[in-house]
Amino acid sequence: MTAELVRGQNHTLPQTRLEIRVSAGSPVVAGATLGDENGVVRGAEWIAHPGSPQLPGLEVSQQAAAGHRLAVDLEALPETVHRVTVLLALPVGVGGPTRFGATAAPFIAVTGLDGTEIATFTLTGLDAESAVSALELYRRQGAWKVRAVGQGYAAGLAEMLADQGLAGAAELAASIQEAVARSLARSVAPPPPRTPEGDRVRQASGPSDPGPAPAAPPQPPAATPVQPAADPGTASVSASAPGGPINYAHPRRQHAAPPTPPPTAPPAQPGQAAQPVAGDATGWSMDERLYNQIWGMFEDLARAAAAYRSAVDFAESRMDQELDRSLSDPRNRIGGAGDRARDEARAKRDELTARAREVLDRDLAQLAAEAAVVEPALPAAYAGWDNPVWHAHRIPMELPMALRLGDLHLPERTGLRIPLLVRLPLERGMWVDSGRTASEAAALLDSDRLRRLAMETAVLHAARLLAVYPPGEFSVHVIDPAGSAAGPLAPLVDSGVLAGPPAAGPQGVASVLAHLTRRVDLVQMAVRAGAADSLPPDLDTGEQLLVVNDFPHGFDDRAVTQLRYLADEGPAVGVHLLMVADREDASAYGPVLDPLWRSLLRITPVADSHLADPWVGHAWTYEPPVTPPGSRVLEQVLAAVAAARRAAGR
């Protein structure tokens, strides 16, 4: 049975030797890019186009045409390839249409070698776009799937290639279009269908690896975007403009595929999904494989929900159109004809919706099964506070690659939680929003209760950071101007893991800010001068975290300026902010603090739908971390931190 895909929907591929057939209303240029585990195209040699039509496992047409056949052998692709993206572009300078909205919607069919259709996709809704990422074949849990993408680009082929991380995208796009326009690429017949016993063999060599790939630009709407990553992705968290994407891919971390493959799922029985395996993504270590796998789950859930919502919207729109056509005839408004038309339209709508829900439930069940095996396998840095791994936790000697800040879920299945991971070392501060106007859930709590929950959330984040850093390489400073957070801070104070007592009053605030500002200045100067050895011997060069309670109370203009300086310049030299604040309380400062809020990752002490994924922009519900009721896990972890410091003599 052929799967008729809508934008965002995926379908499992039952075989690896395929043809992708393209039908368009006017001649188009067809090509394909190879992407690594992050979806990044590492160089021009990873692109099949009319001027270079063949790559290992991939063959495309050599001319612009209204019909194309692309040959794909997924088993012959290099091990470093995880995605194949099919691209369509309108040729320039040949007198044809300059936007897809002026021609018939392209139709794409993924078929077997015998021509049997596996999945189809019609690229509707295009207008000013002159290039489009039509669909992608991607590797997931050892199996290959096809996903309908339909992402258009008004700026054409160059913008599309640049969006996939290709350096020199404009130059390559120009050369492709020039070759097509001048007919420099010789026309050849499309490859004939091959039988499964054909002579295509797996090629050991592939595109040359130019080195570590840049992080994939993920990354979304009025809600704060979350990234992955796609470095699935995410994550160094760089500051962005309001509403812009956030890149959770650490800029200094290498992403080249490891020399040894990750564990793979056991073969599935015919007609059954592959059994999930923890750590089946690409990575140098199990931690990195789990990190990439979680981002893959995040992306799959986002796209599965998008496909379902799109299908439901389509069903509703189709019902309305059928009713309009039927009832536009006055004869159908008399007697039972109108009622029959309504019943038939609603029945079709319900059938389409039920089919979409069936597909969604299948995908959700597979993701839930994967989450059930991944969660118990997570290391402490990725694990929830209720995970037994914390009871046997030992302070590590090396920094993990990421940290869990909480969980994310969608309304389609609230019980399916995806860990929200950010890369370490942090490259963006955090802001725990203690305002009652931040969300409906916050509005139900009184101000004192909400502030206490916000501070408890901050303490849990600080404790987790202390627990995952090697002994003595991470210090926590606390500013509590009025001393109002004594209760939530008690675990940190009693365990002796703070760099000093919580600072209170104007003098305490000024002292801590002066100390950290001096550290940022000295390290910056040493780095710029290339003289790290000249730093004062009493300067702590380890990572520093400043927890600020109830900002801006207790802060004068000078202190506010210093805090903004730390937020802007601190992360690059190892000084990070974790603020507990109500933005409305700081409104007296006017817009001067707007850059501060935008530079911080906003999280909440209660569940709130304020984060967005980097793929389709869903509003995800963020669940803050909590310890199990009655558990002493926080005290045990902090005691282990203190013991490790004593053992290390720090």
N, C-alpha and C positions, 0 to 999 in steps of 0.2 A: 504494500500500500504506500502510495506516494505521500510524503509529508509536505503540506502546503504551508510554508513558513511565513510568519509575519516578522516585522522588524524586532530584533532582540531574541527571537526564539531559536532554540538549538535542537539538534536531532543527532542521534548516534549513527555513525557510519558503519554499515555491516561489512564493508570490504575496504581494502586500501588502494586498489587500482581503480581509478575513477576517470570520468570525463566531465568537464564543466562546460555546458553548452550555453552560449549567450545569444539572445535574439534582441535586436534593437530596431527602432524605427528609422535610424539613419546610421551611417558608418561610425563606429567607435573604435578607439584604441583599447585593446585588452592586454592586461599584464598581470603579474602576480609578484608579491614580495614574500620573502622568507623572514620570519621573526624569531628571536630567541625566546627564552622563558619569560622575558618581560615585554614581549611584543616589539622589540626594537630591531630595526633593520640595520645591520652592522656596516654595510657598505654597498656600493653600486653592484658588486658581484653577487649580492643577495637579491637581485631583482631580475626577473625575466620580462623582457619587453621586446618590441619588434626589432630593435637593433641587436639584441642579445637574447634570442628566443629560448635557449635551452640551459637548464641547470639540472644538477642531479635530482631526479625525481619529478621534474617539472618541464613542461614544454608549452609555449604559447604561440599564437599566430604572429606572422611577420608583417602584417599590413592592417590598416584600418578597414573594417568591414561591418556590415549589418549583422553578420552571423559569425560566431567563433566557436571553436572547440579547443579547450585547454586539456592537455593530458597530465594527470597527476598520479604518481606512484608514491604513496606515503611511506612505504617501507624503504624506498631508495633515498629518502631525504637524509641529510647529515644528522647525527645525533644531537647537534646543538640547535636544530630547528624545532620549534614547538608550535609555530603558527604559519599558515599559508593564507595570505590575504589577496583576494581577487580584486583587481582595480579596473575600472572603466573610465575613459576620458574621451571627450570630444576632440577631434583633431582641429588644429587651428590653421588658418591661412589656406583652407581648401574650399571656402565658400559654403560650408554647411552650417547647421545650427550651432550657436555658441552657448546654449544652455539646455539642460535636459528638459526643462519645462516646455520647450518648443517642439519636442518630439515625443513619440510614443514611449511609454514607460518600458525600460529594458526588462527582459524576462531571463532568469537564470535557472538552469536545471542541473542538478548534480546526478549523474547517471553512472551505472555500471558499465563495464566494457561491452556488454551486449545491448546497451541503449536503454535498459530498464531504469526508469526514473526513481531516484531515492528521495530527493527533496527538491522543491521548487520555491522560487522567491520572485515576486514582481516588485520592482523598485518604484513604488508609487510615492507621491508627495514631493518629488523633486521640482525645483523651480529655476532659480538663478545659478544652480550648481553646474559646473562644467567638468567635474571629476567626482567620482564616488568610490568609496570602499564598499564593494557590493556584498561580499560574504567572506567568511574566514573558516578555514579548517584548523582545528586546534586539538592538541593532545591533552587528555584529561584522564588521570588514573590509569595510564597505560593504554587507553583507548582513544580513538579519534572521533571527533564530532564536527558537525557543520553548524555554523551560526549565521543567521541573516543579520547583516549589519546595516547597509543602506545609509551610511554616513556621507553626506555630500559636502563639497568644497567649492565655494563660489570663486576662489582664487585659482582653482584649477589643479593640475597635476603637481605643481611645485609645492603647494600648500599641503596636499595630501601626503606626499613623500616626506616632507618636513615633519608632519604630525606623527610619523612613525619613527622619528629619531634619525633620519638619514642626513648626514653632513653633505653639503653640496647639492641639496635637493633641486634648487633652481636651475643649476647648470645641467643636471641630468635630465630634468623635465624638458628643458629647451632642446637638448640634443635628440630626445625621443620625438618631440613634435616636429623638429626640423627634418628628421629622417622620414617621418610619415608624410609630411607636406611635400617633400621633394621626391618622394617615391624612391628613396635610396635603399629602403629595405625591400629585397626581392620577394615577390609573392610566391608562396608554396601552398600546396594543397594541405588541408587539415590532416592530421595523422589519422590513419584508418583505425577502426575499433580493433582492439587486441583481445584475444581470449585470455582466460586466466593462465593458460599454459604458454603464454607469449614469452619472448626472449628477453624481456626487461629484467635486468638483474640489479641487485643492490650495489651501489657504488660506494666504495670505502672512502673516497676522497670527496670533499665538498668545498664550498666557498672558503677562501682563506680567512682565517680568524684575525681580524685586525687588532685584537686585544680586547680589554674589558669594554663592554658596551655601556653607553650612557644610560642613565636611569630613564625608564619610560615615562613620558610626560602624562600623568594620569589626568590622578587626580581628582568644581560644580556649584548651585543656585543660591538663593537667599540663605539657605541653611549653610552652616560651616562645612566645607568639603573635608572629607577624610581621605587620604591617599594612598595606593598604593599604590600605591603602588603599585602605580602598579608595580612597582617593584614589590601585588600582589603582591603593594604593593606597598595606604602607606600612610624606618623611614626617617630620613632627615626631614624635618618639617620646616620648610622655608617660609618666611612671611610672604604674604601675597596681598594683592589689592582686594578691596572688599568684594566678596562674591567670586573671587578668582580661584584657580586651582591651587591645591596644596600638594607638594611633591614630598612623599614620604621615603624616597629613595636616597640613601646616604651617598653624597657626592664622591666620597673617597673610598667607598667599598667596591671591590671588584665583583662582577657578575658573570664572568666567563663560566661556561658549564664545567663541572668537575670531571676529572678523568674517569671516575667510576660511576656507573648508573645508580640511581636511587632504587630502593626496593620497589618491586612491582606487585600488583595485585595478582592473586591466583587466577588462572583462566576461568572465565565465566561460562556457565552452561548456555547452550543456544537459547536465545530469547530472554536471557537474564542479564541484569546489569553486573558489571565487574564488582567483586567484593572489595570494599575500601580497605586501604592499608595506610597506616600512619607514616608520614614521611615519604610519600611517593612522588613528590615534586623534585625539581632539580636543585642542587645545592652542594656546597663543599662539605657540609657537616649535617648531622641530623637536625640541629637547631635551624639551620638555614633552609633545609628542605621542609620542615614543619612551618616555618615562617611563610615560605612561598605557597605551601599548600593551603594555609589559612586564607591568604589573599586570593587564591584561586576559588575557594569556597565563597568568599565574599563576592567576587565577581559573578560567579555562577548564580548565586541567590539574587543578586541585583538584576541580572538579565532575565532570569526565569520569571521574576515578578513583573518585569517590564513587558515581557511577551504576553503574559496572562492579562495584564491590564490593557494592553493594546488590542488583544483579541476580544475582550469584553466591550471595549469602545467600538470596535469594528462591528460587532454583533448588534449593538444598540443603533449605530448609524445605519446599518443595512436594514434593520427593522423600520426605522423612520422613513427611509427612502422607499421601501416597498409599500408602506402605508400611504405615503404621499402619491405614488404612482397609481395605486389602486383606487384611492378615494378621490382622485382628481376627476374621475369619470362620474358624472352625476348619477348614472344608472346603478353604480355600485353602492350608492348611499341609501337606496330604497330596499326595504325588506331585509333579508338576512345576509345579503352579499357583503355588506360592510363588516358585519360581525365575523363572517367567515374569513375575510381578508385580515382582520385584526388577529384572529386566532392563529391563522397560518403564519403570519409574520412573527408573532410572539413565540410560536413553537419553534420556528427556525432560529430565532434569537436564543431561546433556551437551549437548543441543541448545540449551537456554536459555543455558548458559554460553558455548557457541561463538558464539551470536548476540550476546551481550553483548561478547565479546572482539572480534568483528568491528567492532562500533560503536566500541569503545575504540581499536582499531588505526587505524580511519579518523580519529578525532579526534586521536590521537597523531601520525599522519602529517601531518595538516594543521598541527599546532602545530610539528612538527619543520621543516616547510617554512618556516613563518613565522620560527622562530628562525634558520634559515639565512640569511635576508635581513636580519633585524634586527641580529644580532650584528656583522656587518661595518660597519653604519651607525652604531654607537654612538659617542658622543663619549668622550673619554678618561675622564671621571669615571664613566661607566657601563661602560666596557670592561674586559675581563680584561687581565692583564699580558701575555698572549700576543698581544693585538690589535696589528696594525701601527700603529694610530693613535698609540701611545705613542712611536714612533720619530720622529714628526714633531710631537710635542706642544710647544706654546708656552704659557707661563704665561698664563692668561686675565686679562683686565681686569675681568671681571664674575664673580660667584660663580655656579656652576651650581646647578641646583635639587635635585640628588640626588647620592649617592655609592654606589658598589658596594662591598659588604662581603664578597661571595663568591657562591656559587651554591647553588641548592636543587634537589633532584630527588626523585622518588618511585620505589618499587621496580617499578612497572609498566613504567617505561622509564628506567633510570638514565642513559642517554646524553642524555636531553632535560633540559637544565639551564636553569633560570630565574634570571636575575640577582637577587640580593637587594639592593634599593635602599633607602636611607634618605634622608630629605629633609635639606637643609642650610638654615640652620645647624643643627648637631646640637642637639637639646633633651633628650638623654639620653646619659649616659656609656656606656662599653662595658667589659666584663670578659672578658678572654681566660682561660678556665679551664685552669689548668695541673695540675689534680689527676688522678691516675691512676684514682681511683674514679669519675670523671665519666662514663665510657662504657667499653664493651668494647674499643674501639679504643685508648683511652688506656691501659687496663690492660696492653696488650701491650708498651708502651714503658717503658723505665726512666725514673726521675724526672728525671735530668739531661737526657736527650734530649727529654723532653716539655717541660721548662722552656725549653730552647733553642728548640724549635719555637714555643712560645707567644710568646716574645719576638720571634722573627722575624716572626710574624704581626702583632704589635703594630707593629713597625717598618714593615711594608708598609702598614698602615692610616695611620700617621702620615705616611709619604712621600706617599701618595695625597692626603691632606688638604692637605699643603704644595703639591702640584702643581696643585691645582684652585682654590686661593684666589689672588686678585690679589697681586702682590708686596707684602710687608710687612704684609699683613692677617691673617697667621696665624703664631703662634709656638709652638714646641714646647719644653717643659721635661721633663727626665727625672730621676727619682729612682731610683738604683740603689744601695741602702744598702751592700751588700757588694762592689760592683764586679764582680758575677758575670756581667753581661750585656755585657761589653766586646766580645765577638765579634759578636753580633747587632746591637749598636749602632754598629759601625764605619762602615757606610755613612752614617749620620746625622752622626756625629762628623767623619769625614774630609771630608765635603762642606762643613762649616761652616754647616749650616742650623739648628742648634740655638740656642736663646736663650742658652745657656751650657753649660759642661761638665756631664756627668751628675753629679748631687749624690750624694755618698757620705758615710757616717757620720752620727751623730746631728746634728751641726752643719749638714751639707749638707741633710738632710731638713728640719730646722727652718727653715732659711733660705728654701728654695723655698716651703714651705707658708705661711710668714709673708708672703712677697711676694705670693702669689696670694690669700691671705685678705684682705690689705689692699686689693688691687685690687677684689675683690668688694664689700667694705664701701664703698669710695669711690664706685664706680659705682652701687651701690644707693642710697646717700644722694643722689647727684646726680640720679638718675632720679626719686626720690620728691619731691625739692625742685624739680624742673624747672630745674635749674641745671647742665646739662652743661658749660657754658663755665667753670665754676669748678673743674674737675678739675685736679690738678697737671700742669704741662707735661711732667714726666718719666714720666707714667703712659701705658703702652701700652694704647690702647683697642681694639686689634685682638683677634681671637679668640685664645684661649690653649688649648693642649692640654697636660695633665700626664700623662706616661707614668710609671706606678709599677710597678717590677719587684719581684716576689717579696714582695708584701704578705702578712702584716704584719711581716715581719722588718725590724728597724731602726726600728719605730714604737713610741713610748711612748703613754701614755694621751692626752696632749695632742695628739700628732700624729694619732692616730686620730680624735679629736674634730674637728680641723681638716679632715681628709679627708672625714668625713661632712658637714661644713658645705659644703665645696666641691661634693660630690655633690648636695646638696639645693638650694643657692642659686646655684651657679656657672653652670649652663647658661643661666639667664635673662639673665645679663649677660656671656656669652661666655667662660666658663671651663669646660672639659670634662675629664672623666677618661677615661683609657684604662689600665685596671689589668690586670696579669698576676698572677694569684693562684690559690692552691689554697684553697678555702673551708674545708677541714678544718684547714688550718694556722692558721686564725683562730678555731677553735672555743674556744680558751681565753678569748676575750672574751665567750663566751656569746651570748645573743640580741641583745646591744646592736648587733651588726653586721648583723642580718637586714634592717633597712630599707635598708642600703647595698647589699646584694646585689640586693634587689628593685628598686632604683632604676636598676640598670645592665642593659644588654642583654648577655646572656651569649652569647658565641661561643666556638668551640673551635679549637685548633690542628690537630686531626685531624677527619676526617669523623665526624659524629655526628647522630643523629636526635633532636634536642631542640627543634626549632622547629615551630610549628603555624600553619596558615593561618587567616585570620579567617572563613572561610565554612563549612567542614565539619570543621575541626580535625584534618586529617591530620598525622601525624608526618613531617616533611620532613627529609631528610638534608641537613645543611649542609656544604658543601665550602669550606674556608678559601681565601683567595687565595694563589697561589704564582706565582713567576716561572719562566719556562721554564729547564730545566737549561742551565747554561753561558751564560745571557743576562746582558748588562750593562745591561739596561733600567733597573734600579733606580738604578744609579750615574749613568746618562745623565739620568734625570729629576731627580735631586737636583742634578746639576751645572747643569741648566737653571734650577732654583729659585734656586740661589746666584747665577747670572749675572743673572737677572731682578732680584734684590734689589740687586745692585751697580749695575745700570743705573738702578734707581729711587732710588739713593742711600740705601738702608735696610739 
